Amino acid sequence: MGLLSGTASITRFNVTAMPDEPAFDEAAFKEITPGSQVFERVGFVPFEPEAPYQVGQHRFAFRVRIDRVRADPTLVRERLKEMIKAEKDALGADFIGPRRRKRLRAEAEEEVTLRSTPRSKIIECCIDGTVLYVGSTADAYLGLVLALLREIDVICDFKTPWIDRNDPAAHSEVVDQRESWQSVLGCRFARALLSDSDIVVEPESGAARLATLDATIGLTGAVLGDVIRYVKKGAAILSIKLATADAAFRLDTLSFRISSLRIETEPQETWIDALDARLDRISATWDMLDRAYGRLASSLISGPAGSDSAEQPEE
């Protein structure tokens, strides 16, 4: 689910500093040598072999490859059984103590790891002017991408409408805002969209995740009626599937990230043309959300203290 093909899951960042020509080759990906003690490698690779990183004016397309060597738990368990049996036979013992068993497990895991091949993950990214688009919404991968970019002096911060507008912090008894870029204002924004005419809740194959004081609730199908009922009782919308005239996607409200964005474009001659066409659609979707947030912002910010929304939607 990247930027170039399929449905897209995307996180945006503001590029606050970068060289005119970032030196991607200085942090290029290097494969892990079989049998080495290196168990993780992260580096840049182009979209195609020997393709340029710069694909337009102030536009740089790159992929981040993450290779990790991890021991298969099943193989570790099987090897541990063999090692325990061999230990018992060698000592003539019926039982192996917990300390020795722990050491044997560590030896089994190291042995299996050294025989394992790396598993790869590719994250597609594009710097377009002052915005970085990353084809992932997973915090573990996002942190690796940002750290790698810092190695070549590209500095980025999370991009959300409340950060860009410098909106005041909002508080909630229902929602746990664990990260500095998260805000309950996103939950209030989703709640306000329940009565919007341009951005609507997916009417049939919908999905939503809500938080109450006591539980987290997942809904699928024709969810609008249930979402409204829960929201009227004080629930906060954590994520919801939305639809417009041109797109359908799922919005993570706390972090303002898009996932499962379906993009339809005309066939293109080159991958650069295809990326341009898809980025136009992706940025248009974000622009639409940003405009909607700006239109509703005053009511979201002025919501009563401790509330997840400024106003109750009507069924």
C-alpha positions as CSV (number, residue, x, y, z in Angstrom):
1,M,0.0,0.0,0.0
2,G,2.4,2.7,-1.2
3,L,2.4,5.9,-3.2
4,L,2.9,4.3,-6.6
5,S,0.3,1.6,-6.8
6,G,-2.6,0.1,-5.0
7,T,-4.5,1.7,-2.1
8,A,-2.4,4.2,-0.2
9,S,-1.8,4.7,3.5
10,I,-0.1,8.0,4.0
11,T,1.4,10.2,6.7
12,R,2.4,13.8,6.0
13,F,5.3,15.8,7.4
14,N,6.4,19.4,7.1
15,V,10.0,19.6,5.8
16,T,11.5,22.3,8.0
17,A,15.1,22.1,6.6
18,M,16.9,20.3,3.7
19,P,19.8,20.8,1.3
20,D,19.0,21.9,-2.3
21,E,20.0,18.4,-3.4
22,P,19.7,15.8,-0.6
23,A,22.6,13.2,-0.7
24,F,20.5,10.1,-0.7
25,D,23.5,8.0,-1.9
26,E,25.4,8.8,1.3
27,A,22.8,6.7,3.2
28,A,22.1,4.2,0.5
29,F,20.9,0.7,1.5
30,K,23.5,-2.0,2.0
31,E,22.5,-5.7,2.2
32,I,23.2,-7.7,5.3
33,T,26.0,-10.2,4.7
34,P,24.8,-13.8,5.5
35,G,26.1,-15.1,8.8
36,S,27.1,-11.6,10.0
37,Q,26.2,-10.2,13.4
38,V,24.3,-7.4,11.8
39,F,20.5,-8.0,12.2
40,E,19.1,-4.7,10.8
41,R,19.9,-2.4,8.0
42,V,18.0,0.7,6.8
43,G,18.9,2.8,3.8
44,F,17.6,4.7,0.7
45,V,16.9,3.0,-2.6
46,P,15.5,4.6,-5.8
47,F,12.0,3.7,-7.1
48,E,13.7,1.9,-10.0
49,P,17.3,0.6,-10.4
50,E,19.6,3.6,-11.2
51,A,16.6,5.9,-11.4
52,P,17.1,9.5,-10.3
53,Y,15.9,10.7,-6.9
54,Q,14.9,14.1,-8.2
55,V,11.8,13.7,-10.4
56,G,10.7,17.3,-10.7
57,Q,11.3,20.8,-9.5
58,H,11.6,20.5,-5.7
59,R,10.3,16.9,-5.9
60,F,12.3,13.9,-4.7
61,A,11.0,10.4,-4.9
62,F,12.8,7.7,-2.9
63,R,12.1,4.4,-1.0
64,V,13.4,3.4,2.4
65,R,14.3,-0.3,2.6
66,I,14.4,-1.9,6.0
67,D,15.9,-5.4,6.3
68,R,15.7,-7.3,9.6
69,V,16.9,-10.7,10.6
70,R,14.6,-12.3,13.1
71,A,14.6,-15.8,14.5
72,D,11.4,-17.8,13.6
73,P,9.8,-18.6,17.0
74,T,8.7,-22.1,15.9
75,L,12.3,-23.0,14.8
76,V,13.6,-21.6,18.1
77,R,11.3,-23.8,20.0
78,E,12.1,-26.9,18.0
79,R,15.9,-26.2,18.3
80,L,15.5,-25.7,22.1
81,K,13.8,-29.0,22.5
82,E,16.7,-30.7,20.7
83,M,19.3,-28.9,22.8
84,I,17.5,-29.7,26.1
85,K,17.3,-33.4,25.1
86,A,21.0,-33.4,24.3
87,E,21.8,-31.7,27.6
88,K,19.8,-34.3,29.5
89,D,21.5,-37.1,27.7
90,A,25.0,-35.6,28.3
91,L,24.4,-35.1,32.0
92,G,22.2,-38.2,32.6
93,A,19.6,-35.9,34.2
94,D,15.9,-35.9,34.1
95,F,15.5,-32.2,34.6
96,I,17.2,-29.0,33.3
97,G,16.9,-26.0,35.7
98,P,15.4,-22.7,34.6
99,R,18.7,-20.8,34.5
100,R,20.3,-23.4,32.2
101,R,17.1,-23.6,30.1
102,K,17.2,-19.8,29.7
103,R,20.8,-20.0,28.5
104,L,20.0,-22.8,26.1
105,R,17.1,-20.7,24.7
106,A,19.4,-17.8,24.1
107,E,21.8,-20.1,22.3
108,A,19.0,-21.6,20.2
109,E,17.7,-18.1,19.2
110,E,21.2,-17.0,18.2
111,E,21.8,-20.1,16.2
112,V,18.5,-19.8,14.3
113,T,19.0,-16.1,13.7
114,L,22.4,-16.7,12.1
115,R,20.8,-19.1,9.7
116,S,17.9,-16.9,8.9
117,T,17.5,-14.7,5.9
118,P,16.5,-11.0,6.2
119,R,12.9,-9.9,5.8
120,S,12.5,-6.7,3.8
121,K,10.1,-3.8,4.1
122,I,9.9,-1.1,1.5
123,I,8.4,2.3,2.4
124,E,7.7,4.6,-0.6
125,C,8.2,8.3,0.1
126,C,8.2,11.6,-1.8
127,I,9.3,15.1,-0.8
128,D,7.1,17.6,-2.7
129,G,8.2,21.1,-2.0
130,T,7.9,21.5,1.7
131,V,5.8,18.4,2.4
132,L,7.0,14.9,2.8
133,Y,4.6,12.1,2.0
134,V,5.4,8.7,3.5
135,G,3.5,5.6,2.4
136,S,2.9,4.2,5.8
137,T,1.0,5.0,9.0
138,A,3.0,2.7,11.3
139,D,4.9,4.7,14.0
140,A,7.8,2.2,14.0
141,Y,8.5,2.7,10.3
142,L,7.9,6.4,10.4
143,G,10.5,6.8,13.1
144,L,13.1,5.0,11.0
145,V,12.3,7.1,7.9
146,L,12.7,10.4,9.8
147,A,15.9,9.2,11.5
148,L,17.4,8.2,8.1
149,L,16.4,11.5,6.6
150,R,18.1,13.4,9.4
151,E,21.4,11.6,8.4
152,I,21.3,13.6,5.2
153,D,20.2,16.8,6.8
154,V,16.5,16.6,5.9
155,I,14.6,17.6,9.0
156,C,10.8,16.9,9.2
157,D,8.0,17.4,11.7
158,F,4.5,15.9,11.8
159,K,2.0,17.8,9.7
160,T,-1.6,18.2,11.0
161,P,-4.0,21.1,10.5
162,W,-3.9,22.0,14.2
163,I,-0.1,22.1,14.2
164,D,-0.1,24.2,11.0
165,R,-2.6,26.6,12.5
166,N,-1.0,26.6,15.9
167,D,-4.4,25.8,17.5
168,P,-4.6,25.6,21.3
169,A,-4.4,22.2,23.0
170,A,-7.8,20.5,23.6
171,H,-8.4,18.0,26.4
172,S,-10.7,15.0,26.8
173,E,-11.6,12.5,29.5
174,V,-12.3,9.9,26.9
175,V,-9.3,10.1,24.5
176,D,-5.7,9.4,25.5
177,Q,-3.4,11.7,23.5
178,R,-0.1,9.9,23.9
179,E,2.0,11.8,21.3
180,S,2.6,15.5,21.0
181,W,1.3,15.7,17.5
182,Q,-2.0,14.0,18.4
183,S,-5.1,16.1,19.3
184,V,-8.7,15.5,20.2
185,L,-9.4,18.3,17.8
186,G,-9.2,15.5,15.1
187,C,-11.9,13.5,16.9
188,R,-14.1,16.6,17.1
189,F,-13.5,17.2,13.4
190,A,-14.7,13.7,12.5
191,R,-17.7,14.3,14.7
192,A,-18.6,17.5,12.8
193,L,-18.3,15.7,9.5
194,L,-21.3,13.5,10.5
195,S,-23.5,16.3,9.3
196,D,-21.3,17.4,6.4
197,S,-22.6,17.3,2.8
198,D,-19.2,17.1,1.0
199,I,-17.3,14.5,3.1
200,V,-19.6,11.7,4.2
201,V,-19.3,8.5,6.2
202,E,-19.0,5.6,3.8
203,P,-22.7,4.5,3.6
204,E,-22.5,0.7,3.0
205,S,-19.0,-0.8,3.6
206,G,-18.1,1.6,6.3
207,A,-15.8,1.2,9.3
208,A,-15.3,3.1,12.5
209,R,-13.5,2.8,15.8
210,L,-14.7,4.8,18.8
211,A,-13.6,5.3,22.4
212,T,-15.8,5.6,25.5
213,L,-14.9,6.0,29.1
214,D,-15.1,2.2,29.5
215,A,-14.2,0.6,26.1
216,T,-13.0,0.9,22.6
217,I,-15.7,0.0,20.0
218,G,-15.2,-1.3,16.5
219,L,-18.0,-1.0,13.9
220,T,-18.2,-2.2,10.3
221,G,-20.9,-2.1,7.6
222,A,-23.5,0.7,7.4
223,V,-22.2,2.3,10.6
224,L,-23.5,5.9,10.4
225,G,-26.6,5.4,12.6
226,D,-24.6,3.5,15.3
227,V,-21.8,6.1,15.2
228,I,-24.2,8.9,15.8
229,R,-25.9,7.1,18.7
230,Y,-22.5,6.4,20.4
231,V,-21.3,10.0,19.8
232,K,-24.5,11.4,21.4
233,K,-23.6,9.4,24.5
234,G,-20.2,11.0,24.6
235,A,-18.0,8.6,22.5
236,A,-15.1,10.0,20.5
237,I,-14.3,8.9,17.0
238,L,-10.8,7.5,16.7
239,S,-11.0,6.5,13.1
240,I,-13.7,6.4,10.4
241,K,-14.1,5.5,6.8
242,L,-15.1,8.5,4.7
243,A,-16.1,9.1,1.1
244,T,-16.2,12.0,-1.2
245,A,-17.2,12.4,-4.9
246,D,-13.7,11.4,-5.9
247,A,-12.2,9.3,-3.1
248,A,-12.8,6.8,-0.3
249,F,-10.4,6.4,2.6
250,R,-10.1,5.9,6.4
251,L,-9.1,8.8,8.6
252,D,-7.1,8.3,11.8
253,T,-8.5,11.3,13.6
254,L,-5.9,11.7,16.5
255,S,-2.9,11.8,14.1
256,F,-4.7,13.0,10.9
257,R,-3.4,10.1,8.8
258,I,-5.1,8.6,5.8
259,S,-5.2,4.8,5.1
260,S,-6.8,2.6,2.5
261,L,-7.1,5.5,0.0
262,R,-8.4,4.2,-3.3
263,I,-6.8,6.1,-6.2
264,E,-7.9,5.7,-9.8
265,T,-5.8,7.3,-12.5
266,E,-5.3,6.9,-16.2
267,P,-2.5,4.5,-17.3
268,Q,0.8,6.4,-17.6
269,E,3.9,5.8,-19.8
270,T,6.5,5.9,-17.0
271,W,6.6,5.4,-13.3
272,I,7.4,9.1,-12.8
273,D,4.2,10.1,-14.7
274,A,2.2,7.6,-12.6
275,L,3.7,9.0,-9.4
276,D,2.8,12.5,-10.5
277,A,-0.8,11.6,-11.2
278,R,-1.2,9.7,-7.9
279,L,0.4,12.5,-5.9
280,D,-2.0,15.0,-7.5
281,R,-4.9,12.9,-6.2
282,I,-3.3,12.3,-2.8
283,S,-2.5,16.0,-2.3
284,A,-6.1,16.9,-3.5
285,T,-7.5,14.6,-0.8
286,W,-5.4,16.2,1.9
287,D,-6.2,19.7,0.7
288,M,-9.9,18.9,0.9
289,L,-9.6,17.7,4.5
290,D,-7.5,20.8,5.4
291,R,-10.0,23.1,4.0
292,A,-12.9,21.4,5.8
293,Y,-10.9,21.5,9.1
294,G,-10.3,25.3,8.5
295,R,-14.0,25.8,7.9
296,L,-14.9,24.0,11.1
297,A,-11.9,25.0,13.3
298,S,-13.5,27.7,15.4
299,S,-16.4,25.5,16.5
300,L,-13.9,22.7,17.3
301,I,-11.7,24.8,19.4
302,S,-14.5,26.5,21.3
303,G,-16.0,23.1,22.4
304,P,-16.8,22.8,26.1
305,A,-13.9,21.7,28.4
306,G,-13.7,17.9,28.6
307,S,-15.9,17.5,25.5
308,D,-14.8,15.6,22.4
309,S,-17.0,17.8,20.2
310,A,-18.4,21.3,20.0
311,E,-21.8,20.4,18.9
312,Q,-24.2,17.4,18.7
313,P,-24.9,16.0,15.2
314,E,-28.5,15.4,14.2
315,E,-29.6,12.0,12.8
